[in-house]
Amino acid sequence: MDSLERPFGDVTWRKAARRLVPYLGLLYFVNYLDRVNIGFAGPAGLSKELALSATAFGFASGIFFIGYLILEVPSNLALHKFGARRWIARIMISWGVIATAIAFVPNATVLIILRFLLGVAEAGFFPGIILYLTYWFPARYRARMVAWFMVAIPVSSAIGATISALLIRHGDGVFGLAGWRFMFLVEGIPAILLAFVTWFFLTDRPTEAKWLTPEEGKWMQAQLDAERAKTEQEHHWPLRKALTHGRIIGLAFVYFGNVYGLYALGFFLPSIIAGFQQQFGTTFSIVERGLITAVPYVLGAIAMVFWARHGDRTGERVWHVALPMIVGGVAIPVALYLGSPFAVMVAVSITAIGICCALPTFWALPSTFLAGTAAAGGIALINSLGNVSGFAAPYITGGLEDLTGSQRTGLWVVGAVMIAGALLAVVLKAAPQKGAPQKGSAQEGSAQKGSAQKGSAQQGSAQKGSAQQGSAQKGSAQQNATSGALTEESDKVKGAD
């Protein structure tokens, strides 16, 4: 019987999931909506009132991620040090105040400054939640938990599109504000309110949770500590290595490829739907456009949960990331060549499904070889570098639209970047080979010709043997308190340990 099933098993993990994951999903819903609602405001009057070209709108949308990049790693390390409850509440108050202030921007310059500061304020939130889930759930449950948490992305894009459209339509003139300004005002306030709830609702570790019995908390913590120790023993990734190794940079590009598609779709799908009138002669109201925008994300949310569950059940990770990225990357470039709004939305929906399916399983990859402080730093670095695509995607897509007069070229770039990321995921595989030498890492012990040596010589410590490849070794390594080096006993010494 699996050790995770004794003595409490799935029931205890489900209890934690029911308590934490829905609330974390709510926080991410608010977070993601405040991040991308500029996409709904653009065609609803923001671009016209502030005189933004497609390139300038893309820059204002994407500058958020430059601020996000700068403080992502320090913020996640602070969360690991001070605790998730305190740090996430602090992040939420900061971003809520700035998100609300965007309602009052007088010109494009102030908009760009506030979008940059919004990124600074939100830095650490998403990787902090991913790290927090590793404090509560073992690897076998992790993709599912991340999937339920990240359902907030398609849900916020789906429900958020409709909510934003209704706020823009019915808020026009309220407090003397334009509809898009009223939307920013209303959607920024929940983050401030939920920050106070977070302070009292979240618990940093299982042993601190009053809603678990003491036995349940201790058992969960023991399981998680054992898994973390095993990961650290097998892969030996300290913080410095997690912040400099090529595998982390590679995973960041994989994430970059998928998120490039996510943000290109998020920021420009409302504009694509608004363009149906010119392309097909079809007119939709603001609310109808919001409902149409919701369709791909609803389908993506459903597919995401089932795909992540399948990944956890089979234990396969790489193709659960690469395959949906390839499908989405192939579908998106052909969308604007199709002959009807329905056909375009089918292609867009396939892309959204591919993007959403790859997201949660991807975050199961770094936790297969990172733990503790290394996980805090490595996950934050992957997320911050990957989210550079949040700047690149809208800026490049908008720039290509201004340059060519069409959105088609930008979508070809989206497809190419997604497929490139998928191919890299296949090359990297799930985790580094256990015990394989890693460039830039400290090697323990010395490599001997024709042998694989286990352990290192510790001054004044006992070492038990070394595995010799290609030879049968009788004897064992004996403690050498004087030199600290491993020595090979002669065949005459028997039973030494």
Secondary structure, 3 states (H helix, E strand, C coil): CCHHHCCCCHHHHHHHHHHHHHHHHHHHHHHHHHHHCHHHHHHHCHHHHCCCCHHHHHHHHHCHHHHHHHHHHHHHHHHHHHCHHHHHHHHHHHHHHHHHHHHHCCCHHHHHHHHHHHHHHHCCHHHHHHHHHHCCCCHHHHHHHHHHHHCHHHHHHHHHHHHHHHHHHHCCCHHHCCHHHHHHHHHHHHHHHHHHHHHHHCCCCHHHCCCCCHHHHHHHHHHHHHHHHHHHHHHCCCHHHHHHCHHHHHHHHHHHHHHHHHHHHHHHHHHHHHCHHHHHCCCCCHHHHHHHHHHHHHHHHHHHHHHHHHHHHHCCCHHHHHHHHHHHHHHHHHHHHCCCHHHHHHHHHHHHHHHHHHHHHHCCCHHHCCCHHHHHHHHHHHHHHHCHHHHHHHHHHHHHHHHHCCCHHHHHHHHHHHHHHHHHHHHHCCCCCCCCCCCCCCCCCCCECCECCCCCCCCCCCCCCCCCCCCCCCCCECCCCCCCCCCECCCCCCCCC
